Amino acid sequence: MNATYGPIDLDDLITNANELAPLPASTVRLASLISRHDYDLHEAAEIVSYDQALTMKLLRAANSAAEAAESRITTADDAVFRLGAAQVLTLCVASSVGPIAQGAVPGYGLAEGGLWRHSVAAARASEALASACRTPIPPETFTAALLHDIGKLVMGRFLSAEILDWLDRARGIGFTALEAETQVLQVHHGELGGIIAQHWGLPMSIVHGIVHHHHPEEHPEVICDAVCLANLAAKRIEAPNAVITPQAGLLERLGLSAVELDELCDKSIARFDEVKGRFGVR
């Protein structure tokens, strides 16, 4: 089988990816700031403070996260310091992407809300990874994990019955699901997601985390390993009895043992319900 067998126009696919509404300028600026890793939280708060709608959302999230606290959070500075810049960025992206990612994606067997639920579960898992791994996890990993499957949103529009049949045939002769996409569609959903992230002006580290979330060994950045493992952990969050098998070397590169991964998944399952409302998961 080769790529010319696929009944799809790659240019149309990429055009559709680039037609998604852009992210707010404040969100792109915040992403660029956080990817520098030497940022100051006051800088992040200043960016947020110029977007009134965003500030209100973050105040609600921060106060929800601090329900046991005696004082209410009333400023962008307080919200950023309470949540942390990485989680603030993830919430900023979620406020724009969540509404368009809630729909069903039948071509991938995802009912309404399924894609977004998995995305938020991956973001939650990446947050747990950051505190569990001995290898430092870059803060923009949360956002890359949230967006890792965004390519499916556009790809799903092109998965006609004919194309699904071609994908089934490819898998039937031994290709993995990702290899089948590449053979039939000439691009897989991770690559398409990277195109979307670039179109939105997000930092290249986030783009790389999305593109390589199935094969992190293809790129040296830690974010690729972290998003890959967050994707696997999200499957456990959604189905607690699911068995996940990390690729060889993945846990070692992140400085995490198999036992620690199980503990991380258990903690993420317990906390997932706490963050669902914050991200609009149905």
C-alpha positions in Angstrom: 0.0 0.0 0.0 1.2 3.5 -0.6 0.0 7.1 0.1 -1.4 7.6 -3.4 -4.2 5.0 -2.6 -5.8 7.4 -0.1 -8.8 9.2 -1.5 -8.0 12.5 0.2 -6.7 15.9 -0.8 -3.9 16.7 1.5 -4.0 20.4 0.6 -7.7 20.6 1.6 -6.9 18.9 4.9 -4.1 21.4 5.7 -6.3 24.3 4.6 -9.1 23.2 7.0 -6.5 22.9 9.8 -5.4 26.5 9.1 -9.0 27.8 9.1 -9.6 27.1 12.7 -10.2 30.4 14.6 -7.0 31.8 16.0 -6.2 31.9 19.7 -6.5 35.2 21.5 -3.4 37.3 21.3 -3.0 37.3 25.1 -3.0 33.5 25.1 -0.3 33.4 22.4 1.8 35.9 24.3 1.4 33.9 27.5 2.5 30.7 25.8 5.6 32.5 24.4 6.5 33.8 27.8 6.2 30.5 29.6 8.2 28.6 27.0 11.2 30.9 28.0 11.3 29.1 31.4 12.9 32.2 32.9 9.7 34.2 33.1 8.4 36.0 36.1 4.9 35.3 37.4 4.2 39.0 37.5 4.8 39.1 33.7 2.2 36.4 33.2 -0.3 38.2 35.4 0.2 41.4 33.5 -0.6 39.7 30.2 -3.8 38.1 31.8 -4.9 41.4 33.3 -5.4 43.1 29.9 -8.0 40.5 29.0 -11.0 41.1 31.2 -13.0 38.0 30.2 -10.0 35.8 30.7 -9.3 37.4 34.1 -12.8 36.6 35.3 -12.4 32.9 34.2 -9.2 32.6 36.0 -10.6 34.2 39.2 -13.4 31.6 39.2 -10.9 28.8 38.7 -8.5 30.1 41.3 -11.3 30.5 43.9 -12.6 27.1 43.1 -9.1 25.7 43.7 -8.9 27.5 46.9 -12.3 26.8 48.4 -10.7 26.1 51.8 -8.8 29.4 51.9 -10.1 32.1 54.2 -9.6 35.0 51.6 -11.1 35.3 48.2 -8.8 35.8 45.2 -9.7 39.1 43.5 -6.8 40.0 41.1 -5.0 38.5 38.1 -1.8 38.5 40.2 -3.4 36.5 42.9 -4.9 34.0 40.4 -1.6 33.4 38.6 0.2 32.9 41.9 -2.5 30.5 43.1 -2.7 28.4 40.0 0.8 28.8 38.5 1.5 30.1 35.1 1.4 26.7 33.4 -2.1 25.9 34.6 -3.2 29.4 33.7 -1.9 28.9 30.1 -3.8 25.6 29.9 -7.0 27.2 31.1 -6.5 30.1 28.6 -6.2 27.6 25.7 -9.0 25.5 27.0 -11.4 28.5 27.1 -10.8 28.9 23.3 -10.5 25.3 22.2 -13.0 23.6 24.5 -16.1 24.9 22.8 -15.0 23.6 19.4 -13.6 20.3 20.7 -16.8 19.2 22.5 -18.4 17.7 19.4 -18.5 14.1 18.3 -15.7 12.7 16.1 -17.4 9.6 14.6 -14.4 8.7 12.4 -12.4 8.0 15.6 -15.3 6.4 17.5 -15.6 9.5 19.8 -19.0 10.5 21.0 -19.9 14.1 21.9 -17.5 15.3 24.5 -15.2 12.3 24.1 -12.3 14.1 22.5 -12.3 16.9 25.0 -12.7 14.6 28.0 -9.6 12.7 26.9 -7.7 15.9 26.3 -8.4 17.2 29.8 -7.5 13.9 31.3 -4.1 14.1 29.5 -3.6 17.6 30.8 -4.4 16.4 34.3 -2.0 13.5 34.0 0.8 15.8 32.8 0.3 18.0 35.9 0.8 14.9 38.0 3.9 13.9 36.0 5.5 17.3 36.7 5.6 16.5 40.4 6.4 12.8 40.1 9.2 12.6 37.5 12.8 13.1 38.4 13.4 14.6 34.9 12.2 18.2 34.9 9.0 18.6 32.9 8.7 21.9 31.1 5.6 24.0 32.1 4.1 24.2 28.6 3.7 20.4 28.7 0.2 20.9 30.3 -0.9 22.8 27.2 0.7 20.3 24.7 -1.0 17.5 26.5 -4.4 19.3 26.3 -3.9 19.8 22.6 -2.2 16.5 21.7 -5.2 15.1 19.8 -6.5 18.4 18.3 -5.6 17.1 14.8 -8.4 14.5 15.1 -10.9 17.4 15.2 -10.0 18.4 11.6 -9.0 14.9 10.4 -12.4 13.5 11.5 -14.1 15.8 8.9 -12.4 13.9 6.1 -13.0 10.3 7.3 -15.7 9.2 4.9 -16.9 5.6 4.7 -14.4 5.1 1.8 -11.5 6.4 3.8 -12.4 4.5 6.9 -12.5 1.3 4.7 -8.9 2.1 3.5 -7.8 2.6 7.1 -9.3 -0.7 8.1 -7.5 -2.4 5.2 -4.2 -0.9 6.2 -4.6 -2.1 9.8 -5.7 -5.5 8.5 -2.3 -6.0 6.8 -0.3 -5.1 9.9 -0.1 -1.3 10.1 -0.7 0.4 13.4 -3.5 3.0 13.5 -0.9 5.8 13.2 0.9 4.1 10.3 -2.4 3.5 8.6 -3.2 7.3 8.8 0.2 8.1 7.3 -0.2 5.6 4.5 -3.8 6.5 3.6 -4.0 10.2 4.5 -0.3 11.1 3.9 -0.3 12.7 7.4 -1.2 11.5 10.9 -3.3 13.3 13.5 -0.2 14.3 15.5 1.4 16.0 12.5 -1.9 17.7 11.6 -2.2 18.9 15.3 1.3 20.4 15.0 0.2 22.3 11.9 -2.7 23.7 13.9 -0.5 24.7 16.8 1.9 26.4 14.4 -1.0 28.3 12.8 -2.0 29.4 16.3 1.5 30.8 16.9 2.2 28.5 19.8 5.9 27.8 20.7 7.7 25.1 18.9 8.1 23.1 22.0 4.3 22.7 22.2 4.3 21.8 18.4 6.9 19.1 18.9 5.0 17.7 21.9 1.9 17.3 19.8 3.6 16.0 16.7 5.6 13.3 18.5 3.1 12.2 21.2 3.0 8.7 19.8 6.7 8.4 18.9 8.7 10.6 21.3 11.9 8.8 20.6 11.9 10.7 17.2 12.6 14.0 18.9 14.9 14.8 21.8 12.8 17.3 23.8 11.5 16.0 27.1 8.0 17.4 26.4 7.5 14.7 23.7 8.1 11.9 26.3 5.9 13.7 28.8 3.0 14.2 26.4 3.3 10.6 25.3 3.0 9.3 28.8 0.2 11.7 29.7 -1.7 10.3 26.7 -1.3 6.8 28.1 -2.2 7.8 31.6 -5.3 9.6 30.3 -6.6 6.3 29.1 -6.3 4.9 32.6 -8.1 8.0 34.0 -11.0 7.3 31.6 -11.0 3.6 32.1 -9.4 2.7 35.5 -9.0 -1.0 34.6 -7.2 -0.3 31.4 -3.7 -1.7 31.0 -1.2 0.7 29.7 2.2 -0.3 28.4 4.7 2.5 28.0 7.3 2.2 25.2 10.7 0.9 26.0 12.9 3.6 27.6 10.0 6.1 28.1 9.9 5.7 31.9 13.6 5.7 32.2 14.0 8.9 30.3 11.5 10.6 32.5 12.9 9.2 35.7 9.8 7.3 36.7 9.3 3.7 37.8 6.4 1.5 36.8 5.1 1.5 40.4 5.3 5.3 40.5 3.3 5.4 37.2 0.6 3.3 38.7 0.4 5.6 41.8 0.4 8.6 39.5 -2.5 7.2 37.5 -4.5 6.4 40.7 -4.0 10.0 42.0 -5.0 11.4 38.7 -8.2 9.3 38.6 -9.1 10.6 42.0 -8.5 14.2 41.1 -10.0 14.2 37.6 -13.5 14.9 38.8 -12.2 17.9 40.7 -10.9 19.6 37.5 -13.7 18.6 35.0 -15.9 21.5 35.8 -13.0 23.9 35.5 -12.4 22.8 31.9 -16.1 22.4 30.9 -16.0 18.6 30.6 -19.5 17.2 30.1 
